[in-house]
């Protein structure tokens, strides 16, 4: 059962609960809304993981271990070590955080992202595009 909060958020973003995903953008937006709902204690991580598995075949450990943790850490400005998320999802998080929480929220998310980039850089595992994405949103945050 999807909570009213998630239902309303999905409708506002024009993504209905029964809609089949036809693009990564829709999937990433859905993941963002669900991670936010868990973060705000509107639904449990188990409910969220079940929903994402049923709709997108996203494994429980992927959602709870990576996608949800990345959202939480970006909102709180903490580094995320031990699991990367797709850059498209990271960009979705940054964009939505900026739209919902402004420059202050974006700067907190970027702090998290920068420490994550530095961690993976030190391990020679930094995916291409992370610094570009960071710079892109830092320009938005410092305008």
C-alpha positions as CSV (number, residue, x, y, z in Angstrom):
1,X,0.0,0.0,0.0
2,X,1.4,3.4,-1.0
3,X,1.0,6.2,1.5
4,X,-1.0,9.3,0.6
5,X,2.2,11.4,0.7
6,X,3.9,9.3,-1.9
7,X,0.7,9.1,-4.0
8,X,0.3,12.9,-4.0
9,X,4.0,13.4,-4.7
10,X,3.9,11.0,-7.7
11,X,0.8,12.7,-9.0
12,X,2.4,16.2,-8.7
13,X,5.3,14.9,-10.7
14,X,2.9,13.4,-13.3
15,X,4.1,9.9,-12.5
16,X,1.2,7.6,-11.5
17,X,1.8,4.6,-9.3
18,X,0.6,2.2,-12.0
19,X,2.6,3.8,-14.8
20,X,5.2,1.6,-16.4
21,X,8.6,3.2,-16.5
22,X,9.5,4.2,-20.0
23,X,12.6,6.2,-19.2
24,X,15.3,6.5,-16.7
25,X,14.1,10.0,-15.9
26,X,10.8,8.7,-14.7
27,X,12.5,5.9,-12.7
28,X,15.0,8.3,-11.1
29,X,12.2,10.8,-10.2
30,X,10.2,8.0,-8.6
31,X,13.3,6.8,-6.7
32,X,13.8,10.3,-5.5
33,X,10.2,10.7,-4.3
34,X,10.2,7.4,-2.5
35,X,13.6,8.0,-0.9
36,X,12.4,11.4,0.3
37,X,9.2,9.8,1.7
38,X,11.3,7.3,3.7
39,X,13.6,10.1,4.9
40,X,10.6,12.0,6.1
41,X,9.1,8.9,7.8
42,X,6.1,8.9,5.6
43,X,6.6,5.2,4.6
44,X,9.0,2.5,5.7
45,X,12.1,1.5,3.8
46,X,10.6,-2.0,3.4
47,X,7.4,-0.5,1.8
48,X,9.5,1.6,-0.5
49,X,11.8,-1.2,-1.5
50,X,8.8,-3.5,-2.3
51,X,7.2,-0.8,-4.4
52,X,10.4,-0.1,-6.4
53,X,11.0,-3.8,-6.8
54,X,7.5,-4.4,-8.2
55,X,7.7,-1.4,-10.6
56,X,11.3,-1.4,-11.7
57,X,12.9,-4.7,-10.4
58,X,15.2,-2.7,-8.1
59,X,16.6,-5.0,-5.5
60,X,16.0,-4.2,-1.8
61,X,19.7,-4.0,-1.0
62,X,20.2,-1.5,-3.9
63,X,17.5,0.8,-2.7
64,X,18.1,0.6,1.0
65,X,21.9,0.2,0.8
66,X,22.7,2.8,-1.9
67,X,19.8,4.9,-3.2
68,X,18.2,5.6,0.1
69,X,21.6,6.2,1.9
70,X,22.8,8.5,-0.9
71,X,19.6,10.6,-0.5
72,X,20.0,10.7,3.3
73,X,23.7,11.6,3.1
74,X,23.2,14.3,0.5
75,X,20.4,15.9,2.6
76,X,22.7,15.8,5.7
77,X,26.0,16.7,4.0
78,X,27.7,13.4,4.9
79,X,30.1,11.5,2.6
80,X,28.9,8.3,1.1
81,X,31.5,5.6,0.9
82,X,31.0,2.0,-0.2
83,X,28.5,2.3,-3.0
84,X,28.0,4.5,-6.0
85,X,24.6,5.3,-7.5
86,X,24.0,6.0,-11.2
87,X,25.0,9.6,-12.2
88,X,21.6,10.2,-13.7
89,X,20.1,9.4,-10.3
90,X,22.7,11.6,-8.6
91,X,21.8,14.5,-11.0
92,X,18.1,13.9,-10.3
93,X,18.8,14.2,-6.5
94,X,20.8,17.4,-7.0
95,X,18.2,19.0,-9.2
96,X,15.3,18.1,-7.0
97,X,17.1,19.1,-3.8
98,X,17.8,22.5,-5.4
99,X,14.2,22.9,-6.5
100,X,12.8,21.9,-3.1
101,X,15.4,23.3,-0.6
102,X,17.2,26.0,-2.6
103,X,20.8,26.9,-2.7
104,X,21.3,26.1,1.0
105,X,20.0,22.5,0.5
106,X,22.0,22.1,-2.7
107,X,25.3,23.3,-1.0
108,X,24.7,20.6,1.7
109,X,24.2,18.0,-1.0
110,X,27.3,19.1,-2.9
111,X,29.4,18.9,0.3
112,X,28.4,15.2,0.5
113,X,29.0,14.7,-3.2
114,X,32.5,16.3,-3.1
115,X,33.7,14.1,-0.2
116,X,32.3,11.1,-2.1
117,X,34.2,12.1,-5.3
118,X,37.4,12.6,-3.3
119,X,37.1,9.2,-1.6
120,X,36.7,7.4,-4.9
121,X,39.4,9.5,-6.6
122,X,41.8,8.4,-3.9
123,X,41.0,4.8,-4.8
124,X,41.3,5.5,-8.5
125,X,37.7,4.5,-8.9
126,X,36.1,7.8,-9.7
127,X,33.6,7.5,-12.5
128,X,34.0,9.9,-15.4
129,X,31.5,12.8,-15.2
130,X,31.3,13.1,-11.4
131,X,33.5,16.3,-11.3
132,X,31.6,17.7,-14.3
133,X,28.3,17.1,-12.5
134,X,29.6,18.6,-9.3
135,X,30.9,21.7,-11.1
136,X,27.7,22.1,-12.9
137,X,25.6,22.2,-9.8
138,X,28.2,24.2,-7.8
139,X,27.7,27.0,-10.4
140,X,24.0,26.9,-9.8
141,X,24.5,27.0,-6.0
142,X,26.9,29.9,-6.1
143,X,25.0,32.1,-8.7
